[in-house]
């Protein structure tokens, strides 16, 4: 590959095409375009070309092969739950497409990436269905990170994804999160209590604290201060695979570290749950899992190693209770709505949910009533002092 030396705004640039792009790329040499600097600039351009051309000798591999190697290199660097997401995306969404294409890393173009994003929109999902804009953006983000690492390691001169284009998506209507009314929440708790469900304590805490699923499943008995009647939230569990969910991580944000006061009723229910677990331990003997101190556990003491499993238990319980389906995350929305409906300041709701700012609580979790109240319109009429037309004519 050959390049040319050009001047722009008083600086020297090396200009040449990379990664098969039709349009040339301008690389700043950080050398002033003045008398005596041309040779220096030519030398810098030659070094840049040699560096690029030599790197290609070591990158004569397919893009899909590079992505596989890149994924392995991230295992010990990023959070296990994040790695799990990367692994699923790379193995199920990226590699099948690019394995078939056989594109080389060194010649991967922005057009090829644009065509891939179009493919994802049209038929990149299960059963040949198209993916949402958010899903395509997430995949694009992973590819971008991988290619940027290739640039940082001098395997590529520039990141071809920067000039790629996303397909146009129709504006998607945001799906409303199903929530429970106070009556429905009470009905579910009463049903779980009467059925002696082993996740009753999980539901009680979820619908009275608004904790995230991972935070609930990471709670240990050490987190409960029975004397001070408080719950310390300092950790979380995320992911779906056993090796991931067996690990306890830090909460989602700094604000997620919080102290939640508990009522006498909740404290008494926690004490009853602790006693129930002790009885189960005596009943199961050596078959009871005492290797951990989690509050939420199965009858035999085992923790939920697959966090999605508790989703199915909750779904089945809602159905048996004769209630509409509501996810665990929907319980979190339920708590926010019930507090807001009863006049609790948004700032206090935000603290309880562990948000870094009030805007998150307001935008995502508080489901405002979109129907205007008639009394508010009457109030505006009185304040503005609207005068009917017939009154004006009488006055005239």
Legacy VTK file of the C-alpha trace (Angstrom):
# vtk DataFile Version 3.0
C-alpha trace
ASCII
DATASET POLYDATA
POINTS 396 float
0.000 0.000 0.000
1.281 3.442 -0.973
0.428 6.812 0.494
0.863 10.469 -0.298
1.981 13.430 1.780
-0.540 16.271 1.993
-0.886 19.592 3.800
-3.955 20.885 5.606
-4.301 23.833 8.002
-0.536 24.180 8.320
0.073 20.499 9.188
1.399 17.468 7.295
-0.879 14.428 6.797
-0.284 10.935 5.434
-3.134 10.067 3.075
-3.966 6.504 1.981
-6.824 4.036 1.807
-7.292 1.461 4.579
-9.459 -1.633 4.984
-10.636 -1.469 1.368
-12.414 1.873 1.827
-12.951 3.860 -1.390
-12.300 7.211 0.245
-8.751 7.907 1.475
-8.097 8.428 5.180
-6.033 11.368 6.449
-3.635 10.551 9.279
-2.134 13.527 11.166
1.655 13.358 11.496
1.759 16.191 14.073
4.412 17.990 12.036
4.110 21.655 10.992
4.030 22.189 7.210
6.922 24.637 7.053
10.313 24.850 5.331
12.694 22.096 6.440
10.029 19.707 7.761
9.093 17.906 4.547
11.748 15.202 4.879
10.762 14.678 8.497
7.149 14.279 7.425
8.052 11.836 4.634
9.994 9.720 7.102
7.069 9.713 9.548
4.704 8.677 6.753
7.053 5.842 5.691
7.250 4.566 9.285
3.467 4.656 9.514
3.094 2.645 6.300
5.730 0.108 7.347
3.997 -0.301 10.701
0.654 -0.846 9.001
1.931 -3.219 6.307
3.926 -5.276 8.806
0.919 -5.586 11.075
-1.036 -7.107 8.220
1.373 -10.044 8.157
0.149 -10.963 11.610
-3.509 -10.260 10.940
-4.053 -12.429 7.904
-6.855 -14.091 9.812
-10.596 -13.940 9.391
-12.608 -11.464 11.376
-14.583 -14.284 12.985
-11.326 -15.933 14.166
-10.203 -12.629 15.636
-13.557 -12.219 17.463
-13.173 -15.668 19.005
-9.680 -14.866 20.258
-10.784 -11.446 21.469
-13.610 -12.989 23.467
-11.221 -15.373 25.240
-8.913 -12.480 26.117
-11.758 -10.716 27.939
-12.644 -13.535 30.330
-10.360 -12.420 33.168
-10.801 -8.701 32.511
-14.531 -7.988 32.650
-17.258 -8.941 35.130
-18.440 -12.577 34.777
-22.010 -11.506 34.005
-20.761 -9.098 31.311
-18.556 -11.828 29.826
-21.575 -14.110 29.693
-23.439 -11.504 27.626
-20.440 -11.089 25.311
-20.115 -14.855 24.936
-23.738 -15.362 23.926
-23.644 -12.427 21.487
-20.376 -13.447 19.827
-21.161 -17.169 19.546
-24.811 -16.882 18.541
-25.086 -13.594 16.673
-21.697 -12.610 15.266
-19.712 -15.766 14.449
-22.424 -17.649 12.480
-22.734 -14.735 10.039
-19.037 -13.899 9.611
-17.880 -17.540 9.535
-19.934 -17.940 6.385
-18.632 -14.690 4.846
-14.971 -15.394 5.584
-13.985 -11.718 5.698
-10.379 -10.980 6.670
-9.784 -8.722 9.660
-7.295 -6.652 7.671
-9.795 -5.880 4.903
-13.025 -5.622 6.883
-14.906 -2.613 5.508
-17.569 -0.304 6.838
-19.886 -1.434 4.017
-19.596 -5.072 5.086
-20.501 -4.084 8.639
-23.420 -1.960 7.429
-24.768 -4.944 5.489
-24.455 -7.065 8.630
-26.518 -4.594 10.653
-29.158 -4.628 7.898
-29.192 -8.424 8.111
-29.729 -8.265 11.893
-32.675 -5.912 11.468
-34.332 -8.118 8.845
-33.701 -11.659 10.094
-31.096 -11.728 12.874
-33.388 -13.096 15.588
-34.872 -16.477 16.415
-36.814 -18.111 13.640
-35.573 -15.561 11.139
-37.307 -12.659 12.835
-35.667 -9.250 12.854
-33.962 -7.761 15.910
-34.922 -4.531 17.624
-32.871 -1.359 17.306
-31.602 -1.776 20.862
-30.410 -5.339 20.178
-28.573 -4.317 17.002
-26.942 -1.404 18.829
-25.754 -3.752 21.582
-24.166 -6.098 19.022
-22.611 -3.134 17.229
-21.128 -1.955 20.527
-19.385 -5.294 21.126
-17.946 -5.367 17.610
-16.807 -1.770 17.973
-14.980 -2.568 21.226
-13.260 -5.560 19.628
-12.141 -3.597 16.582
-10.933 -0.711 18.722
-8.746 -3.174 20.612
-7.364 -4.282 17.243
-6.489 -0.651 16.501
-4.870 -0.228 19.918
-2.775 -3.332 19.286
-1.697 -1.998 15.856
-3.558 -4.766 14.057
-5.645 -2.133 12.250
-4.957 1.480 11.373
-8.526 2.593 12.013
-11.819 1.181 13.216
-14.018 0.447 10.150
-17.170 0.508 12.246
-16.892 4.275 12.672
-17.997 4.805 9.062
-20.588 2.044 9.055
-24.277 2.903 9.119
-27.181 1.624 11.161
-30.400 0.736 9.305
-33.433 2.927 9.912
-35.846 1.521 12.483
-39.457 2.474 12.918
-40.057 4.103 16.268
-40.967 1.328 18.668
-43.673 1.852 21.233
-42.234 1.280 24.658
-43.812 -1.771 26.229
-45.553 -0.990 29.475
-44.276 -2.964 32.452
-47.071 -4.905 34.145
-47.515 -3.855 37.772
-49.771 -4.827 40.657
-52.207 -2.742 42.606
-51.982 -2.815 46.405
-54.855 -5.329 46.429
-53.123 -7.639 43.944
-49.795 -7.446 45.783
-51.551 -8.345 49.041
-53.399 -11.233 47.356
-50.128 -12.708 46.054
-48.448 -12.500 49.466
-51.449 -14.052 51.213
-51.573 -16.886 48.675
-47.823 -17.571 49.007
-48.058 -17.524 52.801
-51.066 -19.865 52.870
-49.386 -22.240 50.373
-46.212 -22.202 52.529
-44.194 -21.323 49.449
-40.428 -21.314 50.001
-40.220 -18.019 48.084
-42.736 -16.235 50.311
-39.940 -14.326 52.056
-38.530 -13.380 48.633
-41.902 -11.963 47.570
-42.411 -10.176 50.893
-39.071 -8.387 50.608
-39.534 -7.657 46.896
-42.935 -6.027 47.356
-41.940 -4.101 50.466
-38.467 -2.870 49.527
-38.298 -2.727 45.718
-34.943 -4.554 45.705
-33.606 -5.905 42.415
-33.686 -9.664 41.827
-29.906 -9.970 42.162
-29.931 -7.949 45.375
-32.666 -10.131 46.877
-30.868 -13.356 46.019
-27.567 -12.024 47.391
-29.034 -11.164 50.814
-27.541 -13.139 53.693
-28.714 -13.370 57.273
-25.773 -11.157 58.248
-27.424 -8.340 56.291
-30.367 -8.266 58.709
-29.975 -6.335 61.962
-32.904 -7.631 63.994
-32.289 -5.219 66.887
-32.053 -2.055 64.798
-34.696 -3.410 62.380
-32.697 -2.595 59.251
-31.557 -4.367 56.097
-28.094 -3.656 54.662
-27.932 -3.910 50.871
-24.273 -4.255 49.848
-24.076 -6.942 47.143
-25.788 -8.540 44.176
-25.860 -11.662 42.020
-26.316 -11.457 38.249
-26.198 -13.690 35.192
-27.757 -17.040 34.385
-24.968 -19.623 34.352
-24.060 -21.545 37.490
-20.439 -20.394 37.539
-21.655 -16.795 37.255
-24.501 -16.799 39.738
-22.487 -18.534 42.425
-20.378 -15.373 42.565
-21.461 -12.367 44.618
-20.615 -8.996 43.095
-20.875 -5.346 44.070
-24.256 -3.666 43.534
-25.144 -2.010 40.229
-24.175 1.525 41.318
-22.716 3.297 44.359
-26.220 4.411 45.291
-27.256 0.763 45.372
-25.353 0.439 48.656
-28.120 1.441 51.031
-29.780 0.782 54.368
-33.491 -0.073 54.364
-35.559 0.178 57.568
-37.898 -2.750 58.218
-41.269 -2.908 59.959
-42.000 -5.104 62.970
-44.114 -7.349 60.744
-41.295 -7.933 58.236
-38.835 -8.579 61.064
-41.179 -11.167 62.590
-41.602 -12.861 59.189
-37.811 -12.991 58.741
-37.436 -14.568 62.184
-40.095 -17.120 61.284
-38.267 -17.880 58.005
-34.988 -18.371 59.844
-36.681 -20.809 62.218
-38.272 -22.652 59.278
-34.860 -23.079 57.636
-33.443 -24.452 60.874
-36.259 -27.030 61.012
-35.610 -27.996 57.371
-31.940 -28.463 58.187
-32.829 -30.905 60.975
-35.308 -32.661 58.669
-32.939 -33.068 55.693
-29.848 -33.782 57.796
-26.714 -34.211 55.679
-28.733 -33.550 52.521
-29.344 -29.943 53.582
-27.041 -27.373 51.961
-25.355 -25.344 54.714
-22.499 -24.089 52.540
-23.891 -20.550 52.361
-25.873 -18.019 54.367
-28.367 -16.757 51.772
-31.823 -15.805 53.041
-33.618 -16.955 49.878
-33.084 -20.674 49.323
-34.849 -23.856 48.298
-36.415 -26.237 50.821
-33.235 -28.349 50.893
-31.156 -25.236 51.572
-29.705 -24.946 48.083
-29.384 -21.429 46.666
-30.737 -20.447 43.274
-27.698 -21.012 41.033
-29.719 -20.207 37.919
-31.373 -16.881 38.577
-33.926 -17.436 35.814
-35.299 -20.400 37.764
-36.914 -18.137 40.339
-38.631 -16.263 37.499
-40.472 -19.457 36.601
-41.425 -20.103 40.235
-42.846 -16.582 40.594
-44.727 -16.866 37.282
-46.309 -20.160 38.335
-47.266 -18.731 41.736
-48.954 -15.687 40.157
-50.940 -17.974 37.872
-52.014 -20.275 40.713
-53.087 -17.235 42.732
-55.394 -16.224 39.877
-53.426 -13.038 39.191
-52.102 -11.565 35.965
-48.464 -12.277 35.116
-46.057 -9.828 36.748
-42.291 -10.184 36.569
-39.903 -9.699 39.476
-38.822 -6.447 37.862
-42.517 -5.566 37.685
-42.598 -5.807 41.506
-39.952 -3.077 41.587
-42.161 -0.882 39.405
-45.109 -1.760 41.645
-43.293 -0.458 44.724
-42.385 2.804 42.952
-45.970 3.354 41.777
-47.593 2.585 45.121
-45.289 4.980 46.944
-45.785 7.710 44.345
-49.578 7.259 44.358
-49.574 7.734 48.114
-47.660 10.987 48.045
-44.139 9.818 48.912
-41.611 12.370 47.518
-39.811 11.153 44.397
-36.442 11.743 46.097
-37.314 9.230 48.824
-38.538 6.661 46.292
-35.238 7.077 44.419
-33.195 6.398 47.578
-35.208 3.255 48.341
-34.706 1.898 44.813
-30.987 2.670 44.893
-30.902 5.052 41.920
-28.057 7.492 41.354
-30.427 10.256 40.334
-34.112 11.076 40.614
-34.485 11.341 36.835
-34.055 7.563 36.481
-36.853 6.925 38.961
-39.147 9.472 37.320
-38.496 8.356 33.738
-38.476 4.581 34.109
-40.328 3.554 37.232
-43.064 6.100 37.944
-45.990 5.365 35.658
-47.926 8.606 35.624
-51.634 8.616 34.912
-51.886 9.956 31.333
-55.525 11.086 31.716
-55.946 14.684 32.795
-58.259 15.326 35.754
-61.394 17.398 35.139
-60.927 19.346 38.391
-57.540 20.544 37.175
-59.117 22.017 34.038
-61.739 23.719 36.221
-58.959 25.059 38.419
-57.213 26.585 35.379
-60.489 28.170 34.281
-60.890 29.814 37.660
-57.287 30.958 37.859
-57.202 32.408 34.348
-60.588 34.042 34.815
-62.221 32.858 31.587
-65.283 34.967 30.661
-68.063 33.495 28.532
-68.950 35.189 25.219
-72.568 35.863 26.269
-71.328 37.736 29.344
-69.146 39.958 27.148
-72.100 40.785 24.882
-74.266 41.668 27.897
-71.570 43.979 29.193
-71.308 45.693 25.802
LINES 1 397
396 0 1 2 3 4 5 6 7 8 9 10 11 12 13 14 15 16 17 18 19 20 21 22 23 24 25 26 27 28 29 30 31 32 33 34 35 36 37 38 39 40 41 42 43 44 45 46 47 48 49 50 51 52 53 54 55 56 57 58 59 60 61 62 63 64 65 66 67 68 69 70 71 72 73 74 75 76 77 78 79 80 81 82 83 84 85 86 87 88 89 90 91 92 93 94 95 96 97 98 99 100 101 102 103 104 105 106 107 108 109 110 111 112 113 114 115 116 117 118 119 120 121 122 123 124 125 126 127 128 129 130 131 132 133 134 135 136 137 138 139 140 141 142 143 144 145 146 147 148 149 150 151 152 153 154 155 156 157 158 159 160 161 162 163 164 165 166 167 168 169 170 171 172 173 174 175 176 177 178 179 180 181 182 183 184 185 186 187 188 189 190 191 192 193 194 195 196 197 198 199 200 201 202 203 204 205 206 207 208 209 210 211 212 213 214 215 216 217 218 219 220 221 222 223 224 225 226 227 228 229 230 231 232 233 234 235 236 237 238 239 240 241 242 243 244 245 246 247 248 249 250 251 252 253 254 255 256 257 258 259 260 261 262 263 264 265 266 267 268 269 270 271 272 273 274 275 276 277 278 279 280 281 282 283 284 285 286 287 288 289 290 291 292 293 294 295 296 297 298 299 300 301 302 303 304 305 306 307 308 309 310 311 312 313 314 315 316 317 318 319 320 321 322 323 324 325 326 327 328 329 330 331 332 333 334 335 336 337 338 339 340 341 342 343 344 345 346 347 348 349 350 351 352 353 354 355 356 357 358 359 360 361 362 363 364 365 366 367 368 369 370 371 372 373 374 375 376 377 378 379 380 381 382 383 384 385 386 387 388 389 390 391 392 393 394 395
